[in-house]
Structure formats: structure tokens, C-alpha cells
Amino acid sequence: MLAFESRRAKEIEALISTFGGRPLVAPAMREVPNQSDAAALDFAEALIAGRFDAVMFLTGVGVRALVDTVERAGRRPPFLDALARSKVITRGPKPVAVLRELQIPIWANAPEPNTWRELMAVLDEHDRDWPLAGKRVAVQEYGVSNVELLEALRAKGADVTAIQAYQWALPEDVAPLEEAARAVARGDVDVLVVTSGIQFVHFWSIVQSLGLDAEVRRGLGRALVASIGPSASAELRRHDVEPSFEPSHPKMGLLIREAAERAGDLLLS
């Protein structure tokens, strides 16, 4: 069972082993700071000055990255005060957990499967009392821009500012990813687990660098491809890979357990 987790590599390896799989974990990405803090600090000062009506946080890592940036500049207390006065909108449990640690009230939160569509649905529910038209909304992005979300907000009339709190890059050591690509190409991978779309983007860049496109496609064609949820599935489809299933809830433990169950059924059939 191949997985691409980085920060949670040991956890997913243990889960795969627990459910009877033989883990092959090849970290596919790392979070790196922006080259400059200028844009984040400009956003913080604008928030402090009252020039935003709402702030949307898409990841817990992004919340921490922004707070660390303003803390280095000595502006943490006024930034958190301004954030507490704003309408704070979150995408699922990870940013919620960090904001609760910071004692920041959350105005709206997207339910499972925590995609931009659920975010927009939540905002639609508030449209009568708080229409988006004319509102100044800051969106904390996560490594890459969520174009669909930004366009959906603008289509509702919001004045949107995207804030990139950090960037995604390939691991410094890509040898495990290269070996993973070769394993798929050989047909040695029965199950592929994808917990974020960017993992597959980075994996595919390695596949192409090795010239193994056709072989890996054949390998994936015979494998069970387990996707954590709609966003990851959309990225797989952009690469012409059809996910075999999504778990009943977008949780890593459930993903591994249900993948193991389905893989077992396939092996027995």
C-alpha cells in the first residue's frame, strides 16, 4: 500500500500495518515559508486597520504560519484582537482547532467533506443576514491558489484578497518518490492512498522526470486508488486517474481501514 504522507508519515505507516497492509510511504511534499513576509504583514496591518470584513482560513498550518509571521514583527496582540472582531470562516476541523487555541471565535465552518463547495454553501445560508456582495474577504491559501473558491466568492460580489501563508515544494530527498514510481510501474503496488491533491501532482512530476508515464498508468490501472475526498479526487481526474473510492468520512484512519477492506475483497475475488 503506497502513501505519500509527509508530516503524518509514521502515523499512516502504522495504520497500514495495523490493517494488514505492507506500507510503502514516500513523502511527496514539504511546507516551506514564503521568501518574504511582506504580503502577510500588509494583510495583518490592513486587518488591524479594519479594512477586512471577514477572514477565511483553509488550513491549520496556514493559521499558525500567519500568527508566527505577525509575532516576529511584534504585532501578534493587535492582530489577534482584530481577528476576534472579524467574521472568521473556516474549512473544517484543522483551522478550527488552532483558532480555538488562540481563543478566536469562529463565525462559520464548512462541514465534511470540507471543500470550497461546502464553504460556499455555508455562506449561502448566511446570505439573508450577511450577503457577500461588497464584503471585503481575505482568504488564507495553502501552497497553491484555490481558483474555484476565489471565483465563487467574486461571483457573489465579494472583494477578495488572497493571502499565501506558505508554499508547497517537493521533498529535499526525492529518492523515495522515485522508488515509489518504479514500484507502481513494475506493478508492485496494489493500493495507492492519496490524502491531498498536491501529493499526486508532485508524484506525477517525478513520474514524468523518470519517463515512466505509460508504465505508471498501467500500474495504477490495476491498483485500488483510494482518495481522501472530492478535492483529491478532482486532482486525480485531472491526471486521467479515476479514484476507486472515497471513504465514508474524510479521515485518514477510515481511509486506510476501508481501503484495506476493499483490497481484501479484491484479493479474494
DOKE-456242 format. One record per atom (N, C-alpha, C): residue in three letters; atom name; x, y, z. Coordinates in steps of 0.2 Angstrom, whole numbers. Atoms other than C-alpha are relative to their C-alpha. Layout:
BEGIN
[ala CA [X Y Z]]
...
***
This chain:
BEGIN
[met N [4 -6 0]]
[met CA [0 0 0]]
[met C [4 6 0]]
[leu N [-4 -6 1]]
[leu CA [8 16 -6]]
[leu C [-4 6 2]]
[ala N [3 -7 -3]]
[ala CA [5 33 3]]
[ala C [5 5 -1]]
[phe N [-5 -6 1]]
[phe CA [13 50 1]]
[phe C [0 5 6]]
[glu N [0 -4 -5]]
[glu CA [11 57 18]]
[glu C [7 3 2]]
[ser N [-6 -3 -2]]
[ser CA [24 69 25]]
[ser C [0 1 7]]
[arg N [1 -1 -7]]
[arg CA [20 76 42]]
[arg C [-2 -6 4]]
[arg N [3 5 -3]]
[arg CA [10 61 46]]
[arg C [2 -7 -2]]
[ala N [-3 6 3]]
[ala CA [21 48 38]]
[ala C [0 -6 5]]
[lys N [-1 6 -5]]
[lys CA [24 37 54]]
[lys C [-7 -2 2]]
[glu N [7 2 -2]]
[glu CA [5 38 58]]
[glu C [-3 -4 -5]]
[ile N [3 4 5]]
[ile CA [0 32 41]]
[ile C [3 -7 -1]]
[glu N [-3 7 0]]
[glu CA [13 18 41]]
[glu C [-2 -4 5]]
[ala N [2 4 -5]]
[ala CA [7 12 57]]
[ala C [-7 -2 -1]]
[leu N [7 2 2]]
[leu CA [-11 12 51]]
[leu C [0 -5 -5]]
[ile N [0 5 5]]
[ile CA [-7 2 36]]
[ile C [2 -6 2]]
[ser N [-2 7 -3]]
[ser CA [2 -11 46]]
[ser C [-5 -3 4]]
[thr N [5 3 -4]]
[thr CA [-12 -12 58]]
[thr C [-6 -3 -3]]
[phe N [6 3 4]]
[phe CA [-25 -16 45]]
[phe C [3 -5 -5]]
[gly N [-2 6 4]]
[gly CA [-14 -29 37]]
[gly C [4 1 -6]]
[gly N [-4 -1 6]]
[gly CA [-5 -20 23]]
[gly C [7 1 1]]
[arg N [-7 -1 0]]
[arg CA [13 -18 19]]
[arg C [1 7 -3]]
[pro N [-1 -7 2]]
[pro CA [17 0 19]]
[pro C [6 2 -4]]
[leu N [-5 -4 4]]
[leu CA [27 10 6]]
[leu C [-2 7 1]]
[val N [2 -7 -1]]
[val CA [27 28 12]]
[val C [6 4 -3]]
[ala N [-4 -5 4]]
[ala CA [35 41 0]]
[ala C [-2 7 1]]
[pro N [2 -7 -1]]
[pro CA [34 59 7]]
[pro C [0 4 -7]]
[ala N [0 -3 7]]
[ala CA [28 69 -8]]
[ala C [0 8 1]]
[met N [-1 -7 0]]
[met CA [29 87 -1]]
[met C [2 3 7]]
[arg N [-2 -3 -6]]
[arg CA [35 99 12]]
[arg C [-2 7 -1]]
[glu N [2 -7 -1]]
[glu CA [29 116 18]]
[glu C [6 4 1]]
[val N [-6 -5 0]]
[val CA [41 130 15]]
[val C [-3 7 1]]
[pro N [2 -7 -1]]
[pro CA [40 148 21]]
[pro C [0 4 -6]]
[asn N [-1 -5 5]]
[asn CA [37 162 9]]
[asn C [7 3 0]]
[gln N [-7 -4 0]]
[gln CA [53 171 3]]
[gln C [-1 7 4]]
[ser N [1 -6 -3]]
[ser CA [46 187 10]]
[ser C [-6 0 5]]
[asp N [6 -1 -5]]
[asp CA [34 191 25]]
[asp C [-4 6 -2]]
[ala N [3 -6 2]]
[ala CA [29 207 16]]
[ala C [-8 0 -1]]
[ala N [7 0 2]]
[ala CA [12 202 9]]
[ala C [-4 -2 7]]
[ala N [3 2 -6]]
[ala CA [7 193 26]]
[ala C [-1 6 5]]
[leu N [0 -5 -5]]
[leu CA [12 208 36]]
[leu C [-5 6 -3]]
[asp N [5 -5 3]]
[asp CA [2 220 24]]
[asp C [-7 -2 1]]
[phe N [7 3 -1]]
[phe CA [-13 209 26]]
[phe C [-1 1 8]]
[ala N [1 -1 -7]]
[ala CA [-11 210 45]]
[ala C [-1 7 2]]
[glu N [1 -7 -2]]
[glu CA [-9 229 46]]
[glu C [-7 2 -3]]
[ala N [7 -2 3]]
[ala CA [-25 230 34]]
[ala C [-5 -2 5]]
[leu N [5 3 -4]]
[leu CA [-35 219 46]]
[leu C [0 4 6]]
[ile N [0 -4 -6]]
[ile CA [-29 229 61]]
[ile C [-3 7 -1]]
[ala N [3 -7 2]]
[ala CA [-35 245 52]]
[ala C [-7 -1 -1]]
[gly N [7 1 2]]
[gly CA [-52 237 49]]
[gly C [-2 0 -7]]
[arg N [2 0 7]]
[arg CA [-51 235 31]]
[arg C [-2 -6 -3]]
[phe N [3 7 2]]
[phe CA [-57 217 30]]
[phe C [-7 -1 5]]
[asp N [6 2 -4]]
[asp CA [-75 211 35]]
[asp C [1 -7 2]]
[ala N [-1 7 -1]]
[ala CA [-70 193 35]]
[ala C [6 -3 -2]]
[val N [-7 4 2]]
[val CA [-55 181 35]]
[val C [-2 -7 0]]
[met N [1 7 2]]
[met CA [-56 164 28]]
[met C [6 -4 1]]
[phe N [-6 4 -1]]
[phe CA [-44 151 35]]
[phe C [-1 -7 -3]]
[leu N [1 6 3]]
[leu CA [-42 135 24]]
[leu C [4 -6 3]]
[thr N [-5 5 -3]]
[thr CA [-28 126 34]]
[thr C [2 2 7]]
[gly N [-3 -2 -6]]
[gly CA [-22 125 52]]
[gly C [7 2 0]]
[val N [-7 -2 1]]
[val CA [-4 126 46]]
[val C [0 7 -2]]
[gly N [0 -7 3]]
[gly CA [-9 142 37]]
[gly C [-1 5 6]]
[val N [1 -5 -6]]
[val CA [-16 150 54]]
[val C [6 1 4]]
[arg N [-6 -1 -4]]
[arg CA [0 146 63]]
[arg C [5 4 -4]]
[ala N [-5 -3 4]]
[ala CA [11 152 49]]
[ala C [-1 8 0]]
[leu N [1 -7 -1]]
[leu CA [2 169 49]]
[leu C [1 3 7]]
[val N [-1 -3 -7]]
[val CA [2 171 68]]
[val C [8 0 1]]
[asp N [-7 0 -1]]
[asp CA [21 166 68]]
[asp C [3 6 -4]]
[thr N [-3 -6 3]]
[thr CA [24 180 55]]
[thr C [-1 6 3]]
[val N [2 -7 -3]]
[val CA [15 194 64]]
[val C [3 0 7]]
[glu N [-3 0 -6]]
[glu CA [23 188 80]]
[glu C [7 2 -1]]
[arg N [-6 -2 1]]
[arg CA [40 190 73]]
[arg C [1 8 -1]]
[ala N [0 -7 1]]
[ala CA [35 208 68]]
[ala C [-2 4 6]]
[gly N [2 -3 -6]]
[gly CA [29 211 86]]
[gly C [-7 3 0]]
[arg N [7 -2 1]]
[arg CA [11 213 80]]
[arg C [-5 -5 2]]
[arg N [5 6 -1]]
[arg CA [3 197 87]]
[arg C [-6 3 4]]
[pro N [6 -2 -4]]
[pro CA [-9 206 101]]
[pro C [-5 4 -5]]
[pro N [6 -4 4]]
[pro CA [-17 219 89]]
[pro C [-2 -5 -6]]
[phe N [3 4 5]]
[phe CA [-18 206 75]]
[phe C [-5 -5 3]]
[leu N [5 5 -3]]
[leu CA [-27 193 86]]
[leu C [-6 4 2]]
[asp N [5 -4 -2]]
[asp CA [-38 207 93]]
[asp C [-5 2 -6]]
[ala N [4 -2 6]]
[ala CA [-43 212 75]]
[ala C [-3 -6 -3]]
[leu N [3 6 3]]
[leu CA [-46 194 70]]
[leu C [-6 -2 4]]
[ala N [6 1 -4]]
[ala CA [-58 192 85]]
[ala C [-6 4 -2]]
[arg N [6 -5 2]]
[arg CA [-68 207 79]]
[arg C [-3 -2 -7]]
[ser N [2 2 7]]
[ser CA [-69 199 61]]
[ser C [-5 -6 0]]
[lys N [4 6 2]]
[lys CA [-81 186 54]]
[lys C [6 -5 -2]]
[val N [-5 5 2]]
[val CA [-69 171 54]]
[val C [-4 -6 -3]]
[ile N [3 6 3]]
[ile CA [-74 157 42]]
[ile C [6 -5 -1]]
[thr N [-5 6 0]]
[thr CA [-65 140 42]]
[thr C [-2 -5 -4]]
[arg N [2 6 4]]
[arg CA [-64 125 31]]
[arg C [2 -6 4]]
[gly N [-2 6 -4]]
[gly CA [-65 110 43]]
[gly C [3 1 6]]
[pro N [-2 0 -7]]
[pro CA [-58 105 59]]
[pro C [7 2 2]]
[lys N [-7 -2 -1]]
[lys CA [-39 109 57]]
[lys C [1 7 2]]
[pro N [-1 -7 -2]]
[pro CA [-40 128 57]]
[pro C [-4 1 6]]
[val N [4 -1 -6]]
[val CA [-54 127 70]]
[val C [4 -2 6]]
[ala N [-4 2 -6]]
[ala CA [-43 118 82]]
[ala C [5 5 2]]
[val N [-5 -5 -1]]
[val CA [-29 131 80]]
[val C [-3 6 2]]
[leu N [4 -6 -2]]
[leu CA [-41 146 81]]
[leu C [-3 -1 7]]
[arg N [3 0 -7]]
[arg CA [-49 139 97]]
[arg C [6 0 5]]
[glu N [-6 -1 -5]]
[glu CA [-31 138 105]]
[glu C [1 7 1]]
[leu N [-1 -7 -1]]
[leu CA [-30 156 101]]
[leu C [-5 4 2]]
[gln N [6 -3 -3]]
[gln CA [-47 159 108]]
[gln C [-3 5 -5]]
[ile N [3 -4 6]]
[ile CA [-53 167 91]]
[ile C [-7 -3 -1]]
[pro N [6 2 1]]
[pro CA [-72 165 89]]
[pro C [-1 -2 -8]]
[ile N [1 2 7]]
[ile CA [-77 156 73]]
[ile C [-8 1 -2]]
[trp N [6 -2 2]]
[trp CA [-92 163 64]]
[trp C [-4 -5 -5]]
[ala N [3 5 4]]
[ala CA [-95 149 51]]
[ala C [6 -5 -2]]
[asn N [-5 6 2]]
[asn CA [-86 132 47]]
[asn C [-3 -4 -5]]
[ala N [2 5 5]]
[ala CA [-88 121 32]]
[ala C [0 -7 3]]
[pro N [1 7 -2]]
[pro CA [-94 103 36]]
[pro C [4 -4 -5]]
[glu N [-3 5 5]]
[glu CA [-87 87 28]]
[glu C [-4 0 -6]]
[pro N [-7 2 0]]
[pro CA [-80 84 16]]
[pro C [5 6 -1]]
[asn N [-4 -6 -1]]
[asn CA [-73 102 19]]
[asn C [3 3 -7]]
[thr N [-3 -3 6]]
[thr CA [-71 108 1]]
[thr C [-3 7 -1]]
[trp N [2 -7 1]]
[trp CA [-74 125 -6]]
[trp C [-7 0 -1]]
[arg N [7 0 1]]
[arg CA [-91 120 -11]]
[arg C [-4 0 7]]
[glu N [3 0 -6]]
[glu CA [-96 117 7]]
[glu C [1 7 3]]
[leu N [-1 -7 -2]]
[leu CA [-88 134 11]]
[leu C [-6 4 -3]]
[met N [5 -4 3]]
[met CA [-99 142 -1]]
[met C [-7 -1 2]]
[ala N [7 2 -2]]
[ala CA [-115 133 4]]
[ala C [-1 3 7]]
[val N [1 -3 -6]]
[val CA [-112 139 22]]
[val C [-1 7 0]]
[leu N [1 -7 1]]
[leu CA [-110 157 16]]
[leu C [-7 1 -3]]
[asp N [7 -1 3]]
[asp CA [-126 155 6]]
[asp C [-5 0 5]]
[glu N [5 0 -5]]
[glu CA [-135 150 22]]
[glu C [-1 7 4]]
[his N [0 -7 -3]]
[his CA [-130 167 29]]
[his C [-2 6 -4]]
[asp N [1 -6 5]]
[asp CA [-134 177 14]]
[asp C [-5 5 2]]
[arg N [5 -4 -2]]
[arg CA [-150 184 21]]
[arg C [2 6 5]]
[asp N [-2 -5 -5]]
[asp CA [-142 192 36]]
[asp C [7 3 -2]]
[trp N [-7 -2 1]]
[trp CA [-124 194 29]]
[trp C [2 -2 -8]]
[pro N [-1 1 7]]
[pro CA [-124 195 10]]
[pro C [8 1 -2]]
[leu N [-7 -1 2]]
[leu CA [-106 193 2]]
[leu C [1 6 -4]]
[ala N [-1 -5 4]]
[ala CA [-109 207 -10]]
[ala C [3 6 3]]
[gly N [-4 -6 -3]]
[gly CA [-97 222 -6]]
[gly C [4 -2 6]]
[lys N [-4 2 -6]]
[lys CA [-89 212 8]]
[lys C [7 -1 -2]]
[arg N [-7 1 1]]
[arg CA [-70 213 10]]
[arg C [2 -6 3]]
[val N [-2 7 -3]]
[val CA [-64 195 12]]
[val C [7 -2 -2]]
[ala N [-7 2 1]]
[ala CA [-46 189 15]]
[ala C [-1 -8 0]]
[val N [0 7 1]]
[val CA [-43 171 10]]
[val C [7 -3 1]]
[gln N [-7 3 -1]]
[gln CA [-28 161 18]]
[gln C [0 -6 -5]]
[glu N [-1 5 5]]
[glu CA [-22 150 4]]
[glu C [5 -5 3]]
[tyr N [-4 5 -3]]
[tyr CA [-12 134 6]]
[tyr C [4 -3 -6]]
[gly N [-5 2 4]]
[gly CA [3 132 -5]]
[gly C [-2 1 -8]]
[val N [2 -2 7]]
[val CA [-7 134 -22]]
[val C [-7 3 1]]
[ser N [6 -4 0]]
[ser CA [-22 145 -26]]
[ser C [-6 -4 -1]]
[asn N [6 4 1]]
[asn CA [-39 138 -25]]
[asn C [-5 5 -4]]
[val N [3 -5 4]]
[val CA [-46 147 -40]]
[val C [-7 -1 0]]
[glu N [7 1 -1]]
[glu CA [-63 139 -39]]
[glu C [-3 4 5]]
[leu N [3 -4 -6]]
[leu CA [-66 147 -22]]
[leu C [0 7 -1]]
[leu N [-1 -7 1]]
[leu CA [-59 164 -26]]
[leu C [-5 2 -6]]
[glu N [5 -2 5]]
[glu CA [-70 165 -42]]
[glu C [-7 -1 3]]
[ala N [7 0 -3]]
[ala CA [-86 159 -32]]
[ala C [-1 6 4]]
[leu N [1 -5 -5]]
[leu CA [-83 172 -19]]
[leu C [-1 7 -4]]
[arg N [1 -6 4]]
[arg CA [-81 186 -33]]
[arg C [-6 0 -3]]
[ala N [6 0 4]]
[ala CA [-96 180 -42]]
[ala C [-6 2 5]]
[lys N [5 -3 -5]]
[lys CA [-106 184 -26]]
[lys C [1 7 2]]
[gly N [-1 -7 -1]]
[gly CA [-99 201 -26]]
[gly C [5 2 5]]
[ala N [-4 -2 -5]]
[ala CA [-86 200 -13]]
[ala C [7 3 -3]]
[asp N [-7 -3 2]]
[asp CA [-69 210 -14]]
[asp C [5 -5 4]]
[val N [-4 6 -2]]
[val CA [-57 195 -12]]
[val C [8 2 0]]
[thr N [-7 0 0]]
[thr CA [-39 196 -6]]
[thr C [3 -7 2]]
[ala N [-3 7 -1]]
[ala CA [-29 180 -7]]
[ala C [7 1 4]]
[ile N [-6 0 -4]]
[ile CA [-15 178 6]]
[ile C [3 -7 1]]
[gln N [-4 6 0]]
[gln CA [-2 164 4]]
[gln C [4 0 6]]
[ala N [-4 0 -6]]
[ala CA [4 159 21]]
[ala C [6 -4 -1]]
[tyr N [-5 4 1]]
[tyr CA [16 146 15]]
[tyr C [0 -3 -7]]
[gln N [0 3 7]]
[gln CA [21 136 -1]]
[gln C [2 -7 1]]
[trp N [-1 7 0]]
[trp CA [22 118 -5]]
[trp C [6 -1 -5]]
[ala N [-6 1 5]]
[ala CA [38 111 -13]]
[ala C [1 -8 1]]
[leu N [-2 7 0]]
[leu CA [45 93 -17]]
[leu C [4 -1 6]]
[pro N [-4 1 -5]]
[pro CA [54 85 -3]]
[pro C [7 1 -2]]
[glu N [-7 -1 2]]
[glu CA [73 88 -2]]
[glu C [3 -6 -3]]
[asp N [-2 6 3]]
[asp CA [76 70 -5]]
[asp C [-6 -3 -3]]
[val N [6 3 4]]
[val CA [65 63 -19]]
[val C [1 -7 -2]]
[ala N [-1 7 1]]
[ala CA [73 46 -19]]
[ala C [-6 -5 2]]
[pro N [6 4 -2]]
[pro CA [58 38 -10]]
[pro C [-6 1 -5]]
[leu N [5 -1 5]]
[leu CA [46 46 -23]]
[leu C [2 -4 -6]]
[glu N [-2 3 6]]
[glu CA [57 39 -37]]
[glu C [-1 -7 1]]
[glu N [1 7 -1]]
[glu CA [57 22 -30]]
[glu C [-8 -2 0]]
[ala N [7 1 0]]
[ala CA [38 23 -27]]
[ala C [-3 0 -8]]
[ala N [2 0 7]]
[ala CA [36 27 -46]]
[ala C [2 -6 -3]]
[arg N [-2 7 3]]
[arg CA [46 12 -51]]
[arg C [-4 -6 3]]
[ala N [4 6 -3]]
[ala CA [36 1 -39]]
[ala C [-7 0 -4]]
[val N [6 0 3]]
[val CA [20 7 -47]]
[val C [1 -3 -7]]
[ala N [-1 1 6]]
[ala CA [27 5 -64]]
[ala C [1 -8 -1]]
[arg N [-2 7 0]]
[arg CA [33 -13 -60]]
[arg C [-7 -4 1]]
[gly N [6 3 -2]]
[gly CA [15 -17 -54]]
[gly C [0 -3 7]]
[asp N [-1 3 -7]]
[asp CA [21 -20 -36]]
[asp C [-5 4 5]]
[val N [4 -3 -4]]
[val CA [8 -8 -29]]
[val C [-7 -2 -1]]
[asp N [7 2 0]]
[asp CA [-9 -15 -25]]
[asp C [-5 6 2]]
[val N [4 -6 -3]]
[val CA [-16 1 -16]]
[val C [4 6 0]]
[leu N [-3 -7 -1]]
[leu CA [-12 19 -18]]
[leu C [-5 4 4]]
[val N [4 -4 -4]]
[val CA [-18 31 -5]]
[val C [2 7 -1]]
[val N [-1 -7 2]]
[val CA [-20 49 -9]]
[val C [-4 5 5]]
[thr N [4 -4 -5]]
[thr CA [-24 61 6]]
[thr C [0 8 -2]]
[ser N [0 -7 3]]
[ser CA [-21 78 -4]]
[ser C [2 0 -7]]
[gly N [-1 -1 7]]
[gly CA [-21 83 -22]]
[gly C [7 1 -2]]
[ile N [-7 -2 2]]
[ile CA [-4 91 -22]]
[ile C [5 -6 1]]
[gln N [-5 6 -1]]
[gln CA [4 74 -16]]
[gln C [0 -3 -7]]
[phe N [0 3 6]]
[phe CA [-1 67 -33]]
[phe C [3 4 -5]]
[val N [-3 -4 5]]
[val CA [4 82 -43]]
[val C [8 -1 1]]
[his N [-8 1 -1]]
[his CA [22 80 -35]]
[his C [2 -7 -2]]
[phe N [-2 6 2]]
[phe CA [22 62 -38]]
[phe C [0 -1 -7]]
[trp N [0 0 7]]
[trp CA [17 64 -56]]
[trp C [6 4 -3]]
[ser N [-6 -3 3]]
[ser CA [31 76 -59]]
[ser C [6 -4 1]]
[ile N [-5 5 0]]
[ile CA [43 63 -53]]
[ile C [-1 -5 -5]]
[val N [1 5 5]]
[val CA [35 50 -64]]
[val C [2 3 -7]]
[gln N [-2 -3 6]]
[gln CA [37 62 -79]]
[gln C [8 1 -1]]
[ser N [-7 -1 0]]
[ser CA [55 66 -74]]
[ser C [4 -7 -2]]
[leu N [-3 6 1]]
[leu CA [59 47 -75]]
[leu C [-2 -3 -7]]
[gly N [3 3 6]]
[gly CA [49 44 -91]]
[gly C [-4 -6 0]]
[leu N [4 6 -1]]
[leu CA [38 32 -84]]
[leu C [-8 1 0]]
[asp N [7 -1 0]]
[asp CA [21 39 -88]]
[asp C [-4 -6 -2]]
[ala N [4 6 2]]
[ala CA [14 24 -98]]
[ala C [0 -6 5]]
[glu N [-1 6 -5]]
[glu CA [21 11 -86]]
[glu C [-4 1 7]]
[val N [3 -1 -6]]
[val CA [14 20 -71]]
[val C [-8 0 -1]]
[arg N [7 1 2]]
[arg CA [-3 22 -79]]
[arg C [-3 -7 0]]
[arg N [2 7 0]]
[arg CA [-4 4 -82]]
[arg C [0 -3 7]]
[gly N [0 3 -7]]
[gly CA [1 0 -64]]
[gly C [-6 3 4]]
[leu N [5 -3 -4]]
[leu CA [-12 12 -57]]
[leu C [-7 -3 -3]]
[gly N [6 3 3]]
[gly CA [-25 4 -69]]
[gly C [-2 -7 3]]
[arg N [1 6 -4]]
[arg CA [-23 -12 -59]]
[arg C [-1 1 7]]
[ala N [0 -1 -7]]
[ala CA [-22 -4 -42]]
[ala C [-7 3 2]]
[leu N [5 -3 -3]]
[leu CA [-35 1 -30]]
[leu C [2 7 2]]
[val N [-2 -6 -1]]
[val CA [-34 20 -29]]
[val C [-5 3 5]]
[ala N [4 -2 -5]]
[ala CA [-41 27 -13]]
[ala C [2 8 1]]
[ser N [-1 -7 0]]
[ser CA [-44 46 -12]]
[ser C [-4 2 7]]
[ile N [2 -2 -7]]
[ile CA [-47 55 5]]
[ile C [-7 4 -1]]
[gly N [6 -4 1]]
[gly CA [-61 66 -3]]
[gly C [0 4 -7]]
[pro N [2 -3 7]]
[pro CA [-68 77 -18]]
[pro C [6 4 -3]]
[ser N [-5 -4 3]]
[ser CA [-53 89 -19]]
[ser C [6 -5 -3]]
[ala N [-5 4 2]]
[ala CA [-40 75 -20]]
[ala C [-3 -4 -6]]
[ser N [3 4 6]]
[ser CA [-52 65 -32]]
[ser C [1 4 -6]]
[ala N [0 -4 5]]
[ala CA [-53 80 -43]]
[ala C [7 1 -3]]
[glu N [-7 0 3]]
[glu CA [-34 81 -45]]
[glu C [2 -6 -3]]
[leu N [-1 6 4]]
[leu CA [-33 63 -49]]
[leu C [-3 0 -7]]
[arg N [3 0 7]]
[arg CA [-45 65 -63]]
[arg C [3 5 -4]]
[arg N [-3 -5 4]]
[arg CA [-36 80 -69]]
[arg C [6 -4 -4]]
[his N [-5 4 3]]
[his CA [-22 67 -72]]
[his C [-2 -6 -3]]
[asp N [3 6 3]]
[asp CA [-34 55 -80]]
[asp C [1 -7 4]]
[val N [0 6 -4]]
[val CA [-33 43 -65]]
[val C [-7 0 4]]
[glu N [6 0 -3]]
[glu CA [-50 38 -59]]
[glu C [0 -3 7]]
[pro N [-1 3 -6]]
[pro CA [-51 35 -40]]
[pro C [-5 -5 1]]
[ser N [4 5 -1]]
[ser CA [-58 19 -34]]
[ser C [-6 1 5]]
[phe N [5 -2 -5]]
[phe CA [-67 26 -19]]
[phe C [2 6 4]]
[glu N [-2 -4 -5]]
[glu CA [-68 39 -6]]
[glu C [-3 -3 6]]
[pro N [2 3 -6]]
[pro CA [-70 34 12]]
[pro C [-7 3 3]]
[ser N [7 -2 -3]]
[ser CA [-87 36 22]]
[ser C [1 7 3]]
[his N [-2 -6 -3]]
[his CA [-79 51 31]]
[his C [7 2 -2]]
[pro N [-7 -2 3]]
[pro CA [-63 61 25]]
[pro C [5 0 6]]
[lys N [-5 1 -5]]
[lys CA [-52 54 39]]
[lys C [5 -5 -2]]
[met N [-5 4 2]]
[met CA [-36 46 37]]
[met C [-1 -7 2]]
[gly N [1 7 -2]]
[gly CA [-40 31 48]]
[gly C [-5 -4 -3]]
[leu N [5 4 4]]
[leu CA [-56 27 39]]
[leu C [2 -1 -7]]
[leu N [-3 1 6]]
[leu CA [-47 29 23]]
[leu C [4 -6 -1]]
[ile N [-5 6 0]]
[ile CA [-34 16 27]]
[ile C [-4 -6 1]]
[arg N [4 6 -2]]
[arg CA [-47 4 35]]
[arg C [-4 -2 -6]]
[glu N [4 2 5]]
[glu CA [-59 5 21]]
[glu C [4 -2 -7]]
[ala N [-4 3 5]]
[ala CA [-45 3 8]]
[ala C [2 -7 1]]
[ala N [-2 7 -2]]
[ala CA [-39 -12 17]]
[ala C [-6 -5 -1]]
[glu N [6 5 1]]
[glu CA [-57 -20 17]]
[glu C [-1 -1 -7]]
[arg N [1 0 8]]
[arg CA [-59 -16 -2]]
[arg C [6 -4 -3]]
[ala N [-6 4 3]]
[ala CA [-41 -23 -6]]
[ala C [-1 -7 2]]
[gly N [1 7 -2]]
[gly CA [-45 -39 4]]
[gly C [-5 -3 -4]]
[asp N [5 2 4]]
[asp CA [-61 -41 -6]]
[asp C [3 -2 -7]]
[leu N [-2 1 6]]
[leu CA [-52 -39 -22]]
[leu C [5 -6 -1]]
[leu N [-5 5 0]]
[leu CA [-38 -51 -17]]
[leu C [-4 -7 0]]
[leu N [4 6 -1]]
[leu CA [-51 -64 -13]]
[leu C [-4 -2 -6]]
[ser N [4 1 6]]
[ser CA [-61 -62 -29]]
[ser C [3 -3 -6]]
***
